[in-house]
């Protein structure tokens, strides 16, 4: 699925290539002005920079320094939840409900623990890298700015 920005770039590309052909009437792919207006982005990206950590919600991009961190969908969603609310403690159940969008009774805490463990490992690119995600014993997790 394309993001709003990607859709706009695709629309612009298609419109530009059609103009270059100078033959819009014969083109099989005509994009309506309504669609073009619907895809315009008026809001900036949600970007968070903390030291070497860069997070962009819309691009689903996480970098540490110059290194792109490859995250699974669930890992990214957990990080997005935590980083958007620093120092706020999220229970295991609340993380399951918000990230999985399902009844938390269907999953164990182990699922959240495994994803957070993998996320921590991926964010710790060097021995000196800070630990951004902190455990709150028997409760859940929080994002902490080092």
C-alpha positions as CSV (number, residue, x, y, z in Angstrom):
1,X,0.0,0.0,0.0
2,X,1.4,3.4,-0.9
3,X,1.7,6.2,1.6
4,X,0.1,9.6,0.7
5,X,3.5,11.0,-0.3
6,X,4.2,8.0,-2.5
7,X,0.8,8.3,-4.2
8,X,1.4,12.0,-4.8
9,X,4.9,11.3,-6.4
10,X,3.3,8.6,-8.5
11,X,0.5,11.0,-9.7
12,X,3.1,13.7,-10.4
13,X,5.3,11.2,-12.4
14,X,2.3,9.9,-14.4
15,X,1.1,13.5,-15.2
16,X,4.6,14.6,-16.2
17,X,5.1,11.6,-18.4
18,X,1.7,12.2,-20.0
19,X,2.5,15.9,-20.7
20,X,5.8,14.8,-22.3
21,X,3.9,12.6,-24.7
22,X,1.7,15.6,-25.7
23,X,-1.2,13.4,-26.3
24,X,-3.4,13.2,-23.2
25,X,-6.5,12.5,-25.3
26,X,-5.2,9.2,-26.5
27,X,-3.7,8.1,-23.2
28,X,-5.3,5.1,-21.5
29,X,-4.3,6.4,-18.0
30,X,-5.9,9.7,-17.2
31,X,-5.8,10.8,-13.6
32,X,-8.7,13.0,-12.5
33,X,-8.0,16.4,-10.9
34,X,-10.1,15.2,-7.9
35,X,-7.7,12.4,-7.2
36,X,-4.7,14.7,-7.7
37,X,-6.1,17.1,-5.0
38,X,-6.9,14.3,-2.6
39,X,-3.3,13.2,-2.5
40,X,-1.6,16.5,-1.8
41,X,0.1,16.4,1.6
42,X,-0.4,19.5,3.7
43,X,1.2,18.2,6.9
44,X,4.9,17.6,7.5
45,X,6.2,14.1,8.4
46,X,6.3,13.1,12.0
47,X,10.0,13.0,12.6
48,X,11.7,12.5,15.9
49,X,15.5,12.9,16.5
50,X,17.1,11.9,19.7
51,X,20.9,11.9,19.6
52,X,21.8,9.5,16.8
53,X,18.3,8.0,16.6
54,X,16.0,9.1,13.8
55,X,12.4,8.0,13.6
56,X,9.9,8.9,10.8
57,X,6.4,7.6,11.2
58,X,5.2,8.1,7.6
59,X,8.2,6.6,6.0
60,X,8.3,3.8,8.6
61,X,12.0,4.6,8.8
62,X,14.4,4.2,11.8
63,X,18.1,5.1,11.6
64,X,20.9,5.2,14.1
65,X,23.5,7.5,12.7
66,X,23.7,6.7,9.1
67,X,22.6,3.1,9.5
68,X,19.0,2.1,8.6
69,X,17.5,-0.2,11.1
70,X,15.3,-2.9,9.5
71,X,12.3,-3.5,11.7
72,X,9.3,-5.8,11.4
73,X,5.9,-4.2,11.3
74,X,5.2,-5.1,14.9
75,X,8.6,-3.9,16.1
76,X,8.1,-0.6,14.3
77,X,4.5,-0.2,15.7
78,X,5.8,-0.9,19.2
79,X,8.6,1.7,18.8
80,X,6.1,4.2,17.3
81,X,3.8,3.8,20.3
82,X,6.6,4.2,22.9
83,X,8.6,7.0,21.2
84,X,5.5,9.1,20.7
85,X,4.9,9.0,24.5
86,X,8.3,9.2,26.2
87,X,8.4,8.2,29.8
88,X,4.8,6.9,29.7
89,X,4.6,3.3,30.9
90,X,2.6,1.0,28.6
91,X,1.4,-2.3,30.1
92,X,1.8,-5.5,28.2
93,X,-2.0,-5.7,27.7
94,X,-2.2,-2.1,26.4
95,X,0.7,-2.7,23.9
96,X,-1.0,-5.8,22.7
97,X,-4.3,-4.0,22.3
98,X,-2.9,-1.0,20.5
99,X,-0.3,-2.8,18.3
100,X,-2.1,-6.0,17.5
101,X,-5.6,-4.3,17.5
102,X,-7.0,-7.5,19.0
103,X,-8.1,-8.8,22.4
104,X,-5.0,-9.1,24.5
105,X,-6.2,-12.3,26.1
106,X,-5.4,-14.1,22.8
107,X,-1.7,-13.4,23.2
108,X,0.8,-13.9,26.0
109,X,3.2,-11.4,27.4
110,X,5.9,-13.5,25.8
111,X,4.8,-12.1,22.3
112,X,5.4,-8.5,23.5
113,X,8.6,-9.5,25.3
114,X,10.0,-11.2,22.2
115,X,9.3,-8.2,19.9
116,X,10.7,-5.7,22.4
117,X,13.8,-7.9,22.9
118,X,14.4,-8.0,19.1
119,X,13.7,-4.2,18.9
120,X,16.3,-3.5,21.7
121,X,18.9,-5.7,20.0
122,X,18.4,-3.9,16.7
123,X,18.6,-0.5,18.2
124,X,21.8,-1.4,20.1
125,X,24.1,-1.0,17.0
126,X,27.2,-0.5,19.1
127,X,28.3,-1.3,22.7
128,X,27.9,2.5,23.5
129,X,24.4,2.8,22.1
130,X,21.9,3.8,24.7
131,X,19.0,1.6,25.8
132,X,16.0,3.5,24.7
133,X,13.3,1.0,25.8
134,X,13.2,0.4,29.6
135,X,11.4,-2.4,31.4
136,X,9.0,-1.6,34.2
137,X,9.1,-4.9,36.1
138,X,5.8,-6.8,36.0
139,X,4.1,-3.9,34.3
140,X,5.4,-3.2,30.7
141,X,7.7,-0.8,28.9
142,X,8.5,2.8,28.4
143,X,10.7,4.9,26.0
144,X,13.3,6.8,27.9
145,X,15.5,9.6,26.4
146,X,19.1,8.9,27.5
